[in-house]
């Protein structure tokens, strides 16, 4: 599991607290994100019970702007399944 390090991006208690989330959760990440890597997103999704992780192709840190079709398609699919 990736560590969530770096003062600006993390709270050392975050992963443990995410275990309390009890609503459907979707974690989207751009496959080319170099600001917050997909491994960070996978760690967050893994910490949330039942969360889904989706990697958005041809996108970096702003998948909703860089690949809006794939981003919204992933959101629409998730919403249709919950």
C-alpha positions in Angstrom: 0.0 0.0 0.0 1.3 3.4 -0.8 2.1 5.7 2.0 0.4 9.1 2.2 3.3 11.3 3.0 4.0 14.9 2.6 2.6 17.6 4.8 0.5 19.3 2.1 -1.2 16.2 0.9 -1.8 14.0 3.8 -3.1 13.5 7.3 -1.3 10.6 9.0 -4.6 9.3 10.3 -6.4 9.5 7.0 -6.2 5.8 5.9 -7.5 4.6 9.3 -10.4 7.0 9.3 -11.4 6.1 5.8 -12.4 2.7 7.0 -15.4 4.4 8.6 -16.9 5.5 5.3 -20.1 3.6 4.7 -21.5 5.1 1.5 -20.6 4.1 -2.1 -17.3 5.7 -3.1 -15.6 6.2 -6.4 -12.0 7.3 -6.6 -11.0 8.6 -10.0 -7.4 9.3 -11.0 -5.7 10.3 -14.2 -3.3 7.6 -15.4 -0.5 10.2 -15.9 -1.1 12.2 -12.8 2.4 13.4 -11.6 1.1 15.7 -8.8 -0.7 12.9 -6.8 0.1 9.6 -8.3 -2.4 6.8 -9.0 -0.8 4.8 -6.2 -2.1 7.4 -3.8 -5.6 7.0 -5.2 -5.4 3.2 -5.0 -4.3 3.5 -1.3 -7.3 5.8 -0.6 -9.7 3.5 -2.4 -8.3 0.4 -0.7 -8.9 2.1 2.7 -12.6 2.7 1.9 -14.7 -0.4 2.3 -16.2 -1.3 -1.1 -14.7 1.7 -2.9 -14.1 1.5 -6.6 -10.9 2.8 -8.1 -10.9 4.0 -11.8 -7.9 5.1 -13.7 -8.8 7.6 -16.4 -6.7 7.1 -19.6 -5.1 10.0 -21.4 -5.4 12.2 -18.3 -3.2 13.7 -15.7 -4.1 15.6 -12.6 -7.3 17.1 -14.0 -9.1 14.1 -15.6 -12.4 15.9 -15.7 -10.8 18.5 -18.0 -8.2 16.4 -19.8 -10.6 13.5 -20.6 -14.1 14.5 -19.7 -15.8 11.8 -21.7 -14.0 9.0 -19.9 -14.4 10.8 -16.5 -18.2 11.3 -16.9 -18.6 7.8 -18.4 -17.0 6.4 -15.3 -19.2 8.5 -13.0 -22.3 7.6 -14.9 -21.5 3.9 -14.8 -20.8 4.1 -11.0 -24.1 5.9 -10.3 -26.1 3.5 -12.4 -24.7 0.6 -10.4 -25.3 1.9 -6.9 
